[in-house]
Amino acid sequence: MKKSILSSLSMRELHRYLGFFLVGIMSVYAISGVVLIFRDTDFLKKEKDISKEISLNANPQELGTLLGIKGYKLIKTEGDISYFENGQYDASNGIARYKVKELPFILDKMTH
């Protein structure tokens, strides 16, 4: 009878410590699942202003590759200033200013 009580207590302890361990793992899976489901939306993303200096008089059609912007689309060009989605490029001084939306650091690491 004493042996069954000891084994019951040790099984309860094992169950408790496994539960503590698995709560952490399951919460990581749950959070990463929610983030990955909504990764194409602006959910939890913060807007960040970026200003980069690139070569003077760069071709406005090639700005997407120079700046590393996916889905780059030139909207219009007025004189030396070229406008694209979320930003502009001034060819006279070579400065491009644009906005990107990024996840916080830890969530960004989870998605990549």
Buried (B, 14 or more C-beta within 10 A) or exposed (E): EEEEEEEEEEEEEEEEEEEEEEEEEEEEEEEEEEBEEEEEEEEBBEEEEEEBEBEEEBEBEEBBEBBEBEEBEBEEEEEEEBBBEBBBBBBEEBBBEBEBEEBEEEBEEBEE
